[in-house]
Amino acid sequence: MICAALIKEEYGKVLLLERSDRLGKKLSATGNGQGNLTNVNFGVSHYFTQSPNEREKIEKILSNATDKALIKFFESLGGLFSADERGRVYPTGRQASALTDLLRYYLSTKKTEISLSSKVTNIKHDGKSFLLIVQTEQGEENIYSENVIVCTGGKAAKNFGTDGNGYTLAKQFSHTVTPLYPALVQLKTDASKTKSLKGIRVMNAKVSAYAGEKLLKTTRGDLIFTEYGVSGDAIFKISSFVTQIAEKGTVTLFVDLLPEISEDILYSTLLEKTKNANVNRQELLCGILNNQIGRLIMKEAGDAKKIVETIKKFPIRVTGTLGFDYAQVTKGGIPLNEVDERLQSKHQKGLYFAGEVLDVDGECGGYNLQWAFSSAVAVANALNEKGKAGGQV
């Protein structure tokens, strides 16, 4: 939608093919429906790729279309935005659907043609132009075009139409696809000891992920115990660092349940409470932790020192993820070494890729919408330059 909005009308006719019955379904659900557009802590360090030699390409694309540029673009469409304490930028009305509406309204003022319920099933090139085979409600149609931009998303949340079809289209032009993993996703864990904690939220927990003795990532945020494992923004954030090895069962989360309270204060508080003969041992952590969590720790822990260690390093063994159906983002995609700095295919001129279909994913916090914007700008700029030079767009 952004790429279509940025291609200048004088350089050619733009057709936006949307397989769904309306535009921006997935966009309208982002940020828990609140529309986390970007993050003021923007930077290449918040992005991942399986092509380590291509980070310079990511940095260049991001630097040409920053968080400030993204906010300014949506402000020019009539929106207002503000950042929270974690740098996450939202529409002031906290509705993700507003982002979709602003883009939809703008596209309606241009000569952009939009075809809904239109799934591209095949793309061919005859040496002069592209032929797109499109399945519509009226039947199969053939569409010819000078350029094609694949902005299909990845494989996450297929209920929004992102079922990996973009990878299939890319492979028709000899592109490869890296291994794919769900990211920004809930984690399955060994819940045999934590079933009683279902539904309990630990506010602003400190979560560290280890593969054996190797620290993968430490982050802060809410953690929610579930019937299958753990969820919450801390888990979404850390999932990007563990999803590739989580299925192997070698990842352990260590949760500091009280990161603001030092071990010394906890230890002295517990010693004082044990002096009170009226305090039931099973209720020793009452007033310190959620009662159910406290009782669980007291069942396992021994002396005060061990209790403190468990509070500051509560172990949770990861056994997997909830998979692509529940993931917000796909990790992996079309390798960056198969596209140039304008995201044009190195295998076929006129074929471009933008967004999640490429092997780039960001941390939780608005970074993935930012990548969608930045990559769309790169492609739109390339096509506008082609049009300015007299080429067909």
LUMDRENDO-540895 format. One record per residue (C-alpha): residue number from 1; y, x, z; residue in three letters. Coordinates in steps of 0.05 Angstrom, whole numbers, plus 5000, padded with zeros to 4 digits. Layout:
LUMDRENDO-540895
(rec NUM, (Y, X, Z), "ALA"),
...
This chain:
LUMDRENDO-540895
(rec 1, (5000, 5000, 5000), "MET"),
(rec 2, (5048, 5057, 5017), "ILE"),
(rec 3, (5030, 5095, 4954), "CYS"),
(rec 4, (5043, 5033, 4912), "ALA"),
(rec 5, (5109, 5023, 4948), "ALA"),
(rec 6, (5132, 5094, 4934), "LEU"),
(rec 7, (5114, 5100, 4860), "ILE"),
(rec 8, (5178, 5088, 4822), "LYS"),
(rec 9, (5177, 5027, 4777), "GLU"),
(rec 10, (5210, 5061, 4718), "GLU"),
(rec 11, (5151, 5108, 4710), "TYR"),
(rec 12, (5098, 5057, 4698), "GLY"),
(rec 13, (5062, 4994, 4719), "LYS"),
(rec 14, (5025, 4995, 4786), "VAL"),
(rec 15, (4963, 4953, 4800), "LEU"),
(rec 16, (4937, 4949, 4871), "LEU"),
(rec 17, (4864, 4929, 4874), "LEU"),
(rec 18, (4843, 4902, 4942), "GLU"),
(rec 19, (4770, 4883, 4954), "ARG"),
(rec 20, (4789, 4837, 5013), "SER"),
(rec 21, (4821, 4768, 5007), "ASP"),
(rec 22, (4886, 4795, 5037), "ARG"),
(rec 23, (4922, 4861, 5044), "LEU"),
(rec 24, (4920, 4906, 5104), "GLY"),
(rec 25, (4865, 4875, 5146), "LYS"),
(rec 26, (4847, 4942, 5178), "LYS"),
(rec 27, (4920, 4962, 5186), "LEU"),
(rec 28, (4933, 4896, 5223), "SER"),
(rec 29, (4879, 4915, 5274), "ALA"),
(rec 30, (4902, 4986, 5290), "THR"),
(rec 31, (4923, 5009, 5359), "GLY"),
(rec 32, (4885, 4951, 5392), "ASN"),
(rec 33, (4927, 4904, 5349), "GLY"),
(rec 34, (4992, 4936, 5372), "GLN"),
(rec 35, (5002, 4982, 5311), "GLY"),
(rec 36, (5002, 5054, 5336), "ASN"),
(rec 37, (5039, 5081, 5275), "LEU"),
(rec 38, (5046, 5155, 5291), "THR"),
(rec 39, (5058, 5203, 5348), "ASN"),
(rec 40, (5120, 5244, 5366), "VAL"),
(rec 41, (5073, 5302, 5384), "ASN"),
(rec 42, (5057, 5306, 5310), "PHE"),
(rec 43, (5026, 5370, 5283), "GLY"),
(rec 44, (4967, 5399, 5245), "VAL"),
(rec 45, (4932, 5418, 5311), "SER"),
(rec 46, (4915, 5344, 5320), "HIS"),
(rec 47, (4873, 5342, 5257), "TYR"),
(rec 48, (4801, 5360, 5240), "PHE"),
(rec 49, (4765, 5380, 5176), "THR"),
(rec 50, (4697, 5410, 5159), "GLN"),
(rec 51, (4733, 5455, 5109), "SER"),
(rec 52, (4764, 5507, 5157), "PRO"),
(rec 53, (4797, 5546, 5100), "ASN"),
(rec 54, (4837, 5485, 5079), "GLU"),
(rec 55, (4879, 5474, 5141), "ARG"),
(rec 56, (4940, 5504, 5105), "GLU"),
(rec 57, (4933, 5448, 5054), "LYS"),
(rec 58, (4934, 5395, 5110), "ILE"),
(rec 59, (4994, 5428, 5142), "GLU"),
(rec 60, (5033, 5428, 5077), "LYS"),
(rec 61, (5019, 5354, 5064), "ILE"),
(rec 62, (5038, 5336, 5135), "LEU"),
(rec 63, (5101, 5377, 5134), "SER"),
(rec 64, (5126, 5342, 5071), "ASN"),
(rec 65, (5118, 5274, 5104), "ALA"),
(rec 66, (5127, 5279, 5179), "THR"),
(rec 67, (5126, 5228, 5236), "ASP"),
(rec 68, (5202, 5222, 5230), "LYS"),
(rec 69, (5196, 5207, 5155), "ALA"),
(rec 70, (5143, 5154, 5169), "LEU"),
(rec 71, (5186, 5119, 5222), "ILE"),
(rec 72, (5247, 5123, 5176), "LYS"),
(rec 73, (5207, 5092, 5119), "PHE"),
(rec 74, (5186, 5032, 5161), "PHE"),
(rec 75, (5256, 5026, 5190), "GLU"),
(rec 76, (5282, 5021, 5119), "SER"),
(rec 77, (5235, 4962, 5110), "LEU"),
(rec 78, (5267, 4927, 5170), "GLY"),
(rec 79, (5224, 4949, 5229), "GLY"),
(rec 80, (5244, 4979, 5297), "LEU"),
(rec 81, (5199, 5028, 5334), "PHE"),
(rec 82, (5193, 5061, 5402), "SER"),
(rec 83, (5148, 5114, 5434), "ALA"),
(rec 84, (5110, 5108, 5499), "ASP"),
(rec 85, (5100, 5162, 5551), "GLU"),
(rec 86, (5043, 5193, 5510), "ARG"),
(rec 87, (5084, 5198, 5447), "GLY"),
(rec 88, (5050, 5139, 5413), "ARG"),
(rec 89, (5098, 5102, 5367), "VAL"),
(rec 90, (5093, 5026, 5362), "TYR"),
(rec 91, (5133, 4970, 5330), "PRO"),
(rec 92, (5179, 4943, 5385), "THR"),
(rec 93, (5144, 4876, 5379), "GLY"),
(rec 94, (5077, 4911, 5391), "ARG"),
(rec 95, (5043, 4876, 5332), "GLN"),
(rec 96, (5003, 4917, 5282), "ALA"),
(rec 97, (5007, 4858, 5233), "SER"),
(rec 98, (5082, 4871, 5229), "ALA"),
(rec 99, (5067, 4937, 5193), "LEU"),
(rec 100, (5025, 4899, 5142), "THR"),
(rec 101, (5079, 4846, 5134), "ASP"),
(rec 102, (5134, 4896, 5123), "LEU"),
(rec 103, (5094, 4931, 5069), "LEU"),
(rec 104, (5073, 4865, 5038), "ARG"),
(rec 105, (5145, 4839, 5036), "TYR"),
(rec 106, (5169, 4903, 5004), "TYR"),
(rec 107, (5114, 4903, 4951), "LEU"),
(rec 108, (5133, 4832, 4933), "SER"),
(rec 109, (5203, 4856, 4914), "THR"),
(rec 110, (5175, 4907, 4866), "LYS"),
(rec 111, (5137, 4899, 4801), "LYS"),
(rec 112, (5072, 4918, 4836), "THR"),
(rec 113, (5015, 4874, 4813), "GLU"),
(rec 114, (4965, 4858, 4868), "ILE"),
(rec 115, (4895, 4834, 4855), "SER"),
(rec 116, (4858, 4809, 4917), "LEU"),
(rec 117, (4783, 4799, 4924), "SER"),
(rec 118, (4774, 4854, 4871), "SER"),
(rec 119, (4722, 4906, 4885), "LYS"),
(rec 120, (4719, 4968, 4840), "VAL"),
(rec 121, (4645, 4980, 4827), "THR"),
(rec 122, (4651, 5036, 4775), "ASN"),
(rec 123, (4703, 5084, 4745), "ILE"),
(rec 124, (4694, 5121, 4679), "LYS"),
(rec 125, (4738, 5166, 4637), "HIS"),
(rec 126, (4734, 5169, 4561), "ASP"),
(rec 127, (4776, 5231, 4552), "GLY"),
(rec 128, (4841, 5193, 4546), "LYS"),
(rec 129, (4843, 5141, 4602), "SER"),
(rec 130, (4803, 5111, 4659), "PHE"),
(rec 131, (4761, 5049, 4654), "LEU"),
(rec 132, (4752, 5011, 4720), "LEU"),
(rec 133, (4696, 4960, 4726), "ILE"),
(rec 134, (4722, 4908, 4776), "VAL"),
(rec 135, (4682, 4851, 4807), "GLN"),
(rec 136, (4728, 4791, 4820), "THR"),
(rec 137, (4717, 4719, 4840), "GLU"),
(rec 138, (4721, 4701, 4766), "GLN"),
(rec 139, (4670, 4753, 4746), "GLY"),
(rec 140, (4670, 4824, 4721), "GLU"),
(rec 141, (4734, 4852, 4690), "GLU"),
(rec 142, (4750, 4917, 4654), "ASN"),
(rec 143, (4816, 4951, 4671), "ILE"),
(rec 144, (4845, 5012, 4636), "TYR"),
(rec 145, (4892, 5061, 4670), "SER"),
(rec 146, (4924, 5129, 4660), "GLU"),
(rec 147, (4916, 5147, 4734), "ASN"),
(rec 148, (4871, 5124, 4791), "VAL"),
(rec 149, (4884, 5133, 4865), "ILE"),
(rec 150, (4824, 5122, 4911), "VAL"),
(rec 151, (4850, 5097, 4979), "CYS"),
(rec 152, (4787, 5061, 5002), "THR"),
(rec 153, (4783, 5088, 5073), "GLY"),
(rec 154, (4718, 5118, 5098), "GLY"),
(rec 155, (4656, 5086, 5127), "LYS"),
(rec 156, (4682, 5062, 5195), "ALA"),
(rec 157, (4690, 4988, 5212), "ALA"),
(rec 158, (4657, 4960, 5150), "LYS"),
(rec 159, (4677, 4890, 5171), "ASN"),
(rec 160, (4745, 4910, 5141), "PHE"),
(rec 161, (4712, 4930, 5075), "GLY"),
(rec 162, (4706, 5004, 5089), "THR"),
(rec 163, (4633, 5013, 5074), "ASP"),
(rec 164, (4635, 5081, 5040), "GLY"),
(rec 165, (4645, 5055, 4969), "ASN"),
(rec 166, (4700, 5106, 4957), "GLY"),
(rec 167, (4650, 5163, 4964), "TYR"),
(rec 168, (4605, 5130, 4912), "THR"),
(rec 169, (4664, 5126, 4863), "LEU"),
(rec 170, (4682, 5199, 4876), "ALA"),
(rec 171, (4611, 5223, 4863), "LYS"),
(rec 172, (4615, 5194, 4793), "GLN"),
(rec 173, (4663, 5251, 4778), "PHE"),
(rec 174, (4618, 5305, 4809), "SER"),
(rec 175, (4652, 5304, 4876), "HIS"),
(rec 176, (4611, 5318, 4938), "THR"),
(rec 177, (4616, 5287, 5007), "VAL"),
(rec 178, (4610, 5325, 5073), "THR"),
(rec 179, (4565, 5299, 5128), "PRO"),
(rec 180, (4596, 5235, 5157), "LEU"),
(rec 181, (4603, 5218, 5230), "TYR"),
(rec 182, (4636, 5160, 5269), "PRO"),
(rec 183, (4699, 5182, 5306), "ALA"),
(rec 184, (4745, 5148, 5356), "LEU"),
(rec 185, (4684, 5110, 5380), "VAL"),
(rec 186, (4651, 5089, 5444), "GLN"),
(rec 187, (4597, 5134, 5471), "LEU"),
(rec 188, (4526, 5116, 5492), "LYS"),
(rec 189, (4504, 5149, 5556), "THR"),
(rec 190, (4446, 5153, 5603), "ASP"),
(rec 191, (4466, 5089, 5641), "ALA"),
(rec 192, (4405, 5088, 5687), "SER"),
(rec 193, (4449, 5105, 5747), "LYS"),
(rec 194, (4514, 5072, 5725), "THR"),
(rec 195, (4491, 5001, 5707), "LYS"),
(rec 196, (4523, 4975, 5770), "SER"),
(rec 197, (4591, 5002, 5746), "LEU"),
(rec 198, (4594, 4958, 5684), "LYS"),
(rec 199, (4665, 4934, 5673), "GLY"),
(rec 200, (4698, 4982, 5721), "ILE"),
(rec 201, (4759, 5020, 5695), "ARG"),
(rec 202, (4779, 5088, 5722), "VAL"),
(rec 203, (4853, 5096, 5709), "MET"),
(rec 204, (4879, 5162, 5680), "ASN"),
(rec 205, (4814, 5200, 5691), "ALA"),
(rec 206, (4806, 5272, 5670), "LYS"),
(rec 207, (4746, 5278, 5624), "VAL"),
(rec 208, (4715, 5344, 5602), "SER"),
(rec 209, (4660, 5347, 5549), "ALA"),
(rec 210, (4610, 5404, 5550), "TYR"),
(rec 211, (4554, 5424, 5503), "ALA"),
(rec 212, (4511, 5463, 5551), "GLY"),
(rec 213, (4560, 5510, 5585), "GLU"),
(rec 214, (4610, 5508, 5527), "LYS"),
(rec 215, (4673, 5468, 5540), "LEU"),
(rec 216, (4688, 5425, 5479), "LEU"),
(rec 217, (4750, 5387, 5502), "LYS"),
(rec 218, (4787, 5362, 5563), "THR"),
(rec 219, (4830, 5300, 5560), "THR"),
(rec 220, (4863, 5248, 5604), "ARG"),
(rec 221, (4862, 5172, 5599), "GLY"),
(rec 222, (4827, 5109, 5621), "ASP"),
(rec 223, (4751, 5107, 5624), "LEU"),
(rec 224, (4712, 5042, 5625), "ILE"),
(rec 225, (4639, 5038, 5645), "PHE"),
(rec 226, (4599, 4992, 5599), "THR"),
(rec 227, (4527, 4967, 5593), "GLU"),
(rec 228, (4514, 5019, 5539), "TYR"),
(rec 229, (4555, 5077, 5566), "GLY"),
(rec 230, (4630, 5090, 5568), "VAL"),
(rec 231, (4693, 5068, 5531), "SER"),
(rec 232, (4768, 5071, 5541), "GLY"),
(rec 233, (4822, 5113, 5509), "ASP"),
(rec 234, (4798, 5177, 5543), "ALA"),
(rec 235, (4730, 5167, 5509), "ILE"),
(rec 236, (4761, 5151, 5441), "PHE"),
(rec 237, (4801, 5215, 5445), "LYS"),
(rec 238, (4743, 5259, 5466), "ILE"),
(rec 239, (4693, 5227, 5417), "SER"),
(rec 240, (4724, 5265, 5358), "SER"),
(rec 241, (4702, 5330, 5391), "PHE"),
(rec 242, (4630, 5309, 5408), "VAL"),
(rec 243, (4607, 5260, 5355), "THR"),
(rec 244, (4575, 5312, 5310), "GLN"),
(rec 245, (4528, 5335, 5365), "ILE"),
(rec 246, (4526, 5273, 5410), "ALA"),
(rec 247, (4463, 5246, 5377), "GLU"),
(rec 248, (4425, 5309, 5398), "LYS"),
(rec 249, (4434, 5290, 5471), "GLY"),
(rec 250, (4463, 5358, 5489), "THR"),
(rec 251, (4533, 5334, 5510), "VAL"),
(rec 252, (4552, 5320, 5582), "THR"),
(rec 253, (4618, 5290, 5605), "LEU"),
(rec 254, (4645, 5312, 5672), "PHE"),
(rec 255, (4696, 5263, 5699), "VAL"),
(rec 256, (4748, 5279, 5751), "ASP"),
(rec 257, (4755, 5210, 5782), "LEU"),
(rec 258, (4817, 5230, 5822), "LEU"),
(rec 259, (4854, 5284, 5782), "PRO"),
(rec 260, (4919, 5275, 5822), "GLU"),
(rec 261, (4884, 5289, 5889), "ILE"),
(rec 262, (4864, 5361, 5906), "SER"),
(rec 263, (4795, 5379, 5932), "GLU"),
(rec 264, (4826, 5403, 5998), "ASP"),
(rec 265, (4859, 5336, 6012), "ILE"),
(rec 266, (4795, 5299, 5994), "LEU"),
(rec 267, (4753, 5344, 6039), "TYR"),
(rec 268, (4799, 5338, 6099), "SER"),
(rec 269, (4805, 5262, 6090), "THR"),
(rec 270, (4729, 5255, 6089), "LEU"),
(rec 271, (4720, 5299, 6151), "LEU"),
(rec 272, (4770, 5256, 6189), "GLU"),
(rec 273, (4735, 5192, 6168), "LYS"),
(rec 274, (4666, 5218, 6189), "THR"),
(rec 275, (4693, 5228, 6260), "LYS"),
(rec 276, (4702, 5153, 6265), "ASN"),
(rec 277, (4637, 5124, 6290), "ALA"),
(rec 278, (4656, 5055, 6265), "ASN"),
(rec 279, (4657, 5077, 6192), "VAL"),
(rec 280, (4592, 5060, 6156), "ASN"),
(rec 281, (4569, 5121, 6116), "ARG"),
(rec 282, (4559, 5079, 6053), "GLN"),
(rec 283, (4632, 5056, 6059), "GLU"),
(rec 284, (4660, 5126, 6071), "LEU"),
(rec 285, (4697, 5125, 6004), "LEU"),
(rec 286, (4728, 5057, 6015), "CYS"),
(rec 287, (4803, 5064, 6003), "GLY"),
(rec 288, (4791, 5127, 5962), "ILE"),
(rec 289, (4751, 5102, 5902), "LEU"),
(rec 290, (4731, 5036, 5873), "ASN"),
(rec 291, (4680, 5010, 5923), "ASN"),
(rec 292, (4622, 5007, 5874), "GLN"),
(rec 293, (4634, 5077, 5849), "ILE"),
(rec 294, (4641, 5101, 5921), "GLY"),
(rec 295, (4575, 5070, 5941), "ARG"),
(rec 296, (4540, 5100, 5881), "LEU"),
(rec 297, (4565, 5170, 5899), "ILE"),
(rec 298, (4545, 5161, 5972), "MET"),
(rec 299, (4474, 5144, 5951), "LYS"),
(rec 300, (4468, 5210, 5914), "GLU"),
(rec 301, (4513, 5258, 5953), "ALA"),
(rec 302, (4498, 5296, 6017), "GLY"),
(rec 303, (4552, 5328, 6058), "ASP"),
(rec 304, (4628, 5323, 6049), "ALA"),
(rec 305, (4630, 5384, 6004), "LYS"),
(rec 306, (4579, 5353, 5956), "LYS"),
(rec 307, (4616, 5286, 5957), "ILE"),
(rec 308, (4680, 5321, 5937), "VAL"),
(rec 309, (4645, 5359, 5882), "GLU"),
(rec 310, (4617, 5294, 5854), "THR"),
(rec 311, (4685, 5259, 5855), "ILE"),
(rec 312, (4717, 5317, 5818), "LYS"),
(rec 313, (4660, 5328, 5770), "LYS"),
(rec 314, (4622, 5262, 5761), "PHE"),
(rec 315, (4568, 5277, 5709), "PRO"),
(rec 316, (4552, 5230, 5650), "ILE"),
(rec 317, (4501, 5251, 5598), "ARG"),
(rec 318, (4518, 5228, 5527), "VAL"),
(rec 319, (4460, 5202, 5485), "THR"),
(rec 320, (4498, 5180, 5422), "GLY"),
(rec 321, (4553, 5136, 5396), "THR"),
(rec 322, (4559, 5062, 5378), "LEU"),
(rec 323, (4562, 5083, 5305), "GLY"),
(rec 324, (4605, 5067, 5245), "PHE"),
(rec 325, (4608, 4992, 5259), "ASP"),
(rec 326, (4649, 5005, 5321), "TYR"),
(rec 327, (4685, 5069, 5301), "ALA"),
(rec 328, (4759, 5069, 5283), "GLN"),
(rec 329, (4755, 5130, 5238), "VAL"),
(rec 330, (4705, 5169, 5195), "THR"),
(rec 331, (4697, 5244, 5207), "LYS"),
(rec 332, (4682, 5279, 5142), "GLY"),
(rec 333, (4692, 5258, 5069), "GLY"),
(rec 334, (4711, 5289, 5003), "ILE"),
(rec 335, (4720, 5364, 5015), "PRO"),
(rec 336, (4792, 5388, 5010), "LEU"),
(rec 337, (4772, 5446, 4966), "ASN"),
(rec 338, (4755, 5395, 4911), "GLU"),
(rec 339, (4828, 5371, 4907), "VAL"),
(rec 340, (4893, 5407, 4895), "ASP"),
(rec 341, (4955, 5407, 4939), "GLU"),
(rec 342, (4977, 5341, 4908), "ARG"),
(rec 343, (4908, 5312, 4924), "LEU"),
(rec 344, (4889, 5308, 4851), "GLN"),
(rec 345, (4816, 5318, 4835), "SER"),
(rec 346, (4798, 5387, 4809), "LYS"),
(rec 347, (4743, 5354, 4769), "HIS"),
(rec 348, (4783, 5301, 4733), "GLN"),
(rec 349, (4858, 5300, 4719), "LYS"),
(rec 350, (4892, 5235, 4737), "GLY"),
(rec 351, (4843, 5220, 4793), "LEU"),
(rec 352, (4875, 5224, 4863), "TYR"),
(rec 353, (4851, 5211, 4934), "PHE"),
(rec 354, (4891, 5192, 4996), "ALA"),
(rec 355, (4876, 5174, 5068), "GLY"),
(rec 356, (4810, 5172, 5105), "GLU"),
(rec 357, (4766, 5181, 5043), "VAL"),
(rec 358, (4783, 5255, 5047), "LEU"),
(rec 359, (4753, 5303, 5097), "ASP"),
(rec 360, (4810, 5296, 5146), "VAL"),
(rec 361, (4811, 5257, 5211), "ASP"),
(rec 362, (4860, 5258, 5269), "GLY"),
(rec 363, (4858, 5250, 5344), "GLU"),
(rec 364, (4869, 5183, 5377), "CYS"),
(rec 365, (4943, 5165, 5383), "GLY"),
(rec 366, (4971, 5147, 5315), "GLY"),
(rec 367, (4951, 5210, 5279), "TYR"),
(rec 368, (4905, 5176, 5228), "ASN"),
(rec 369, (4958, 5127, 5204), "LEU"),
(rec 370, (5004, 5187, 5198), "GLN"),
(rec 371, (4953, 5222, 5153), "TRP"),
(rec 372, (4947, 5159, 5111), "ALA"),
(rec 373, (5023, 5160, 5101), "PHE"),
(rec 374, (5029, 5235, 5089), "SER"),
(rec 375, (4973, 5237, 5038), "SER"),
(rec 376, (5001, 5175, 5003), "ALA"),
(rec 377, (5069, 5209, 4998), "VAL"),
(rec 378, (5037, 5271, 4967), "ALA"),
(rec 379, (5003, 5229, 4913), "VAL"),
(rec 380, (5064, 5185, 4900), "ALA"),
(rec 381, (5108, 5246, 4893), "ASN"),
(rec 382, (5060, 5277, 4843), "ALA"),
(rec 383, (5059, 5214, 4800), "LEU"),
(rec 384, (5135, 5207, 4804), "ASN"),
(rec 385, (5143, 5279, 4781), "GLU"),
(rec 386, (5093, 5265, 4724), "LYS"),
(rec 387, (5134, 5204, 4704), "GLY"),
(rec 388, (5200, 5242, 4708), "LYS"),
(rec 389, (5171, 5295, 4662), "ALA"),
(rec 390, (5154, 5241, 4611), "GLY"),
(rec 391, (5080, 5232, 4628), "GLY"),
(rec 392, (5043, 5166, 4635), "GLN"),
(rec 393, (5038, 5137, 4705), "VAL"),
